[in-house]
Amino acid sequence: MQVLQVQLEVGADPAEVGRARRWVRSRLAGSGIQADEPLAETLILLVSELVTNAVVHTGHPAVLRMVLPGIQEQCPGTVRVEVADSSDRPPAPRHAAGEETNGRGLELVDGLADRWGWRPEGAGKAIWCEIDRCAASAVRGLPVYDGVVVEAV
Protein backbone atom coordinates (compact mmCIF):
# COMPACT_ATOMS: atom_id res chain seq x y z
CA MET A 1 0.00 0.00 0.00
CA GLN A 2 1.31 3.43 -0.93
CA VAL A 3 1.29 5.87 2.02
CA LEU A 4 2.05 9.57 2.15
CA GLN A 5 3.63 10.83 5.38
CA VAL A 6 3.92 14.58 5.85
CA GLN A 7 4.85 16.79 8.76
CA LEU A 8 4.84 20.45 9.74
CA GLU A 9 6.71 22.19 12.53
CA VAL A 10 4.32 24.42 14.47
CA GLY A 11 5.54 27.38 16.49
CA ALA A 12 4.49 28.12 20.06
CA ASP A 13 2.18 30.96 18.95
CA PRO A 14 -1.57 30.11 19.03
CA ALA A 15 -1.85 31.83 15.61
CA GLU A 16 0.03 28.80 14.26
CA VAL A 17 -3.18 26.77 14.59
CA GLY A 18 -4.64 28.58 11.57
CA ARG A 19 -1.47 27.90 9.57
CA ALA A 20 -1.74 24.20 10.51
CA ARG A 21 -5.35 24.08 9.24
CA ARG A 22 -4.36 25.70 5.92
CA TRP A 23 -1.45 23.27 5.59
CA VAL A 24 -3.75 20.28 6.15
CA ARG A 25 -6.17 21.54 3.48
CA SER A 26 -3.30 21.82 0.99
CA ARG A 27 -2.08 18.30 1.77
CA LEU A 28 -5.54 16.76 1.49
CA ALA A 29 -5.93 18.19 -2.02
CA GLY A 30 -3.59 15.55 -3.48
CA SER A 31 -4.68 12.68 -1.27
CA GLY A 32 -8.05 11.85 -2.79
CA ILE A 33 -9.92 13.53 0.06
CA GLN A 34 -11.88 16.38 -1.47
CA ALA A 35 -12.10 19.73 0.37
CA ASP A 36 -15.90 19.56 0.46
CA GLU A 37 -16.02 16.05 1.96
CA PRO A 38 -17.15 15.81 5.58
CA LEU A 39 -13.98 13.79 6.22
CA ALA A 40 -11.80 16.77 5.24
CA GLU A 41 -13.59 19.07 7.68
CA THR A 42 -13.39 16.44 10.40
CA LEU A 43 -9.64 16.05 9.88
CA ILE A 44 -9.16 19.82 9.98
CA LEU A 45 -11.12 20.03 13.23
CA LEU A 46 -9.05 17.21 14.76
CA VAL A 47 -5.81 18.92 13.73
CA SER A 48 -7.07 22.21 15.14
CA GLU A 49 -7.85 20.64 18.52
CA LEU A 50 -4.61 18.67 18.83
CA VAL A 51 -2.37 21.55 17.73
CA THR A 52 -4.21 24.00 19.99
CA ASN A 53 -3.75 21.67 22.96
CA ALA A 54 -0.05 21.26 22.25
CA VAL A 55 0.64 24.97 21.80
CA VAL A 56 -1.57 26.31 24.59
CA HIS A 57 -0.78 23.72 27.26
CA THR A 58 2.98 23.53 26.69
CA GLY A 59 3.89 27.00 25.42
CA HIS A 60 6.46 25.30 23.16
CA PRO A 61 6.66 24.36 19.46
CA ALA A 62 5.13 21.10 18.27
CA VAL A 63 5.28 18.82 15.24
CA LEU A 64 2.13 17.93 13.30
CA ARG A 65 2.24 14.71 11.29
CA MET A 66 -0.29 13.15 8.95
CA VAL A 67 -0.28 9.73 7.37
CA LEU A 68 -2.52 9.50 4.31
CA PRO A 69 -3.21 6.22 2.52
CA GLY A 70 -2.53 6.05 -1.21
CA ILE A 71 -5.43 7.11 -3.44
CA GLN A 72 -4.71 4.36 -5.97
CA GLU A 73 -5.60 1.63 -3.49
CA GLN A 74 -8.89 -0.23 -3.71
CA CYS A 75 -9.34 0.29 0.03
CA PRO A 76 -8.47 3.86 1.03
CA GLY A 77 -7.32 2.82 4.53
CA THR A 78 -6.79 4.90 7.65
CA VAL A 79 -5.86 8.56 8.01
CA ARG A 80 -3.66 9.27 11.05
CA VAL A 81 -3.04 12.67 12.63
CA GLU A 82 -0.36 13.05 15.27
CA VAL A 83 0.97 16.02 17.24
CA ALA A 84 4.21 15.71 19.19
CA ASP A 85 5.11 18.23 21.87
CA SER A 86 7.81 18.69 24.50
CA SER A 87 5.66 18.02 27.57
CA ASP A 88 5.84 14.61 29.21
CA ARG A 89 2.49 15.17 30.96
CA PRO A 90 -0.17 12.78 29.67
CA PRO A 91 -3.29 14.33 28.15
CA ALA A 92 -6.01 14.92 30.72
CA PRO A 93 -9.48 14.72 29.17
CA ARG A 94 -11.92 17.06 30.89
CA HIS A 95 -15.62 17.63 30.72
CA ALA A 96 -16.54 21.29 30.37
CA ALA A 97 -19.64 22.40 32.23
CA GLY A 98 -22.20 24.82 30.87
CA GLU A 99 -20.68 27.95 29.38
CA GLU A 100 -17.03 27.10 30.04
CA THR A 101 -14.88 27.99 27.04
CA ASN A 102 -12.20 25.32 27.56
CA GLY A 103 -12.18 21.61 28.25
CA ARG A 104 -13.92 20.17 25.20
CA GLY A 105 -10.95 19.43 22.92
CA LEU A 106 -10.25 15.82 23.77
CA GLU A 107 -13.99 15.10 24.01
CA LEU A 108 -14.26 16.28 20.40
CA VAL A 109 -11.31 14.14 19.40
CA ASP A 110 -12.86 11.13 21.15
CA GLY A 111 -16.20 11.72 19.44
CA LEU A 112 -14.86 12.32 15.93
CA ALA A 113 -11.97 9.87 15.63
CA ASP A 114 -12.25 6.10 15.43
CA ARG A 115 -9.32 5.82 17.84
CA TRP A 116 -7.03 8.13 19.71
CA GLY A 117 -4.26 7.83 22.22
CA TRP A 118 -0.84 9.01 23.19
CA ARG A 119 2.65 7.69 23.69
CA PRO A 120 5.92 9.00 25.12
CA GLU A 121 8.21 10.44 22.45
CA GLY A 122 11.70 11.60 23.37
CA ALA A 123 11.40 13.97 26.34
CA GLY A 124 7.75 14.69 25.47
CA LYS A 125 4.76 12.89 24.02
CA ALA A 126 2.77 12.39 20.83
CA ILE A 127 -1.02 12.45 20.80
CA TRP A 128 -2.59 10.73 17.80
CA CYS A 129 -5.97 9.96 16.31
CA GLU A 130 -7.17 7.89 13.38
CA ILE A 131 -10.14 7.80 11.06
CA ASP A 132 -10.82 4.60 9.11
CA ARG A 133 -11.78 4.95 5.47
CA CYS A 134 -11.63 1.26 4.57
CA ALA A 135 -15.21 0.26 3.80
CA ALA A 136 -17.12 -0.41 0.62
CA SER A 137 -19.02 2.86 0.99
CA ALA A 138 -15.80 4.81 1.53
CA VAL A 139 -14.51 3.45 -1.77
CA ARG A 140 -17.62 4.96 -3.40
CA GLY A 141 -16.66 8.30 -1.85
CA LEU A 142 -18.98 8.29 1.15
CA PRO A 143 -17.40 9.03 4.52
CA VAL A 144 -17.61 6.35 7.20
CA TYR A 145 -17.46 7.12 10.94
CA ASP A 146 -17.52 4.31 13.50
CA GLY A 147 -18.79 1.95 10.80
CA VAL A 148 -21.72 4.22 9.93
CA VAL A 149 -22.01 5.65 6.42
CA VAL A 150 -22.68 9.37 6.51
CA GLU A 151 -24.69 10.59 3.52
CA ALA A 152 -26.26 13.96 2.86
CA VAL A 153 -30.03 13.67 2.76
C-alpha positions in Angstrom: 0.0 0.0 0.0 1.3 3.4 -0.9 1.3 5.9 2.0 2.1 9.6 2.1 3.6 10.8 5.4 3.9 14.6 5.8 4.8 16.8 8.8 4.8 20.5 9.7 6.7 22.2 12.5 4.3 24.4 14.5 5.5 27.4 16.5 4.5 28.1 20.1 2.2 31.0 19.0 -1.6 30.1 19.0 -1.8 31.8 15.6 0.0 28.8 14.3 -3.2 26.8 14.6 -4.6 28.6 11.6 -1.5 27.9 9.6 -1.7 24.2 10.5 -5.4 24.1 9.2 -4.4 25.7 5.9 -1.5 23.3 5.6 -3.7 20.3 6.1 -6.2 21.5 3.5 -3.3 21.8 1.0 -2.1 18.3 1.8 -5.5 16.8 1.5 -5.9 18.2 -2.0 -3.6 15.6 -3.5 -4.7 12.7 -1.3 -8.0 11.8 -2.8 -9.9 13.5 0.1 -11.9 16.4 -1.5 -12.1 19.7 0.4 -15.9 19.6 0.5 -16.0 16.1 2.0 -17.1 15.8 5.6 -14.0 13.8 6.2 -11.8 16.8 5.2 -13.6 19.1 7.7 -13.4 16.4 10.4 -9.6 16.0 9.9 -9.2 19.8 10.0 -11.1 20.0 13.2 -9.1 17.2 14.8 -5.8 18.9 13.7 -7.1 22.2 15.1 -7.9 20.6 18.5 -4.6 18.7 18.8 -2.4 21.5 17.7 -4.2 24.0 20.0 -3.7 21.7 23.0 0.0 21.3 22.3 0.6 25.0 21.8 -1.6 26.3 24.6 -0.8 23.7 27.3 3.0 23.5 26.7 3.9 27.0 25.4 6.5 25.3 23.2 6.7 24.4 19.5 5.1 21.1 18.3 5.3 18.8 15.2 2.1 17.9 13.3 2.2 14.7 11.3 -0.3 13.2 8.9 -0.3 9.7 7.4 -2.5 9.5 4.3 -3.2 6.2 2.5 -2.5 6.1 -1.2 -5.4 7.1 -3.4 -4.7 4.4 -6.0 -5.6 1.6 -3.5 -8.9 -0.2 -3.7 -9.3 0.3 0.0 -8.5 3.9 1.0 -7.3 2.8 4.5 -6.8 4.9 7.7 -5.9 8.6 8.0 -3.7 9.3 11.0 -3.0 12.7 12.6 -0.4 13.0 15.3 1.0 16.0 17.2 4.2 15.7 19.2 5.1 18.2 21.9 7.8 18.7 24.5 5.7 18.0 27.6 5.8 14.6 29.2 2.5 15.2 31.0 -0.2 12.8 29.7 -3.3 14.3 28.1 -6.0 14.9 30.7 -9.5 14.7 29.2 -11.9 17.1 30.9 -15.6 17.6 30.7 -16.5 21.3 30.4 -19.6 22.4 32.2 -22.2 24.8 30.9 -20.7 27.9 29.4 -17.0 27.1 30.0 -14.9 28.0 27.0 -12.2 25.3 27.6 -12.2 21.6 28.2 -13.9 20.2 25.2 -11.0 19.4 22.9 -10.3 15.8 23.8 -14.0 15.1 24.0 -14.3 16.3 20.4 -11.3 14.1 19.4 -12.9 11.1 21.1 -16.2 11.7 19.4 -14.9 12.3 15.9 -12.0 9.9 15.6 -12.3 6.1 15.4 -9.3 5.8 17.8 -7.0 8.1 19.7 -4.3 7.8 22.2 -0.8 9.0 23.2 2.7 7.7 23.7 5.9 9.0 25.1 8.2 10.4 22.5 11.7 11.6 23.4 11.4 14.0 26.3 7.7 14.7 25.5 4.8 12.9 24.0 2.8 12.4 20.8 -1.0 12.5 20.8 -2.6 10.7 17.8 -6.0 10.0 16.3 -7.2 7.9 13.4 -10.1 7.8 11.1 -10.8 4.6 9.1 -11.8 4.9 5.5 -11.6 1.3 4.6 -15.2 0.3 3.8 -17.1 -0.4 0.6 -19.0 2.9 1.0 -15.8 4.8 1.5 -14.5 3.4 -1.8 -17.6 5.0 -3.4 -16.7 8.3 -1.9 -19.0 8.3 1.1 -17.4 9.0 4.5 -17.6 6.3 7.2 -17.5 7.1 10.9 -17.5 4.3 13.5 -18.8 2.0 10.8 -21.7 4.2 9.9 -22.0 5.6 6.4 -22.7 9.4 6.5 -24.7 10.6 3.5 -26.3 14.0 2.9 -30.0 13.7 2.8 
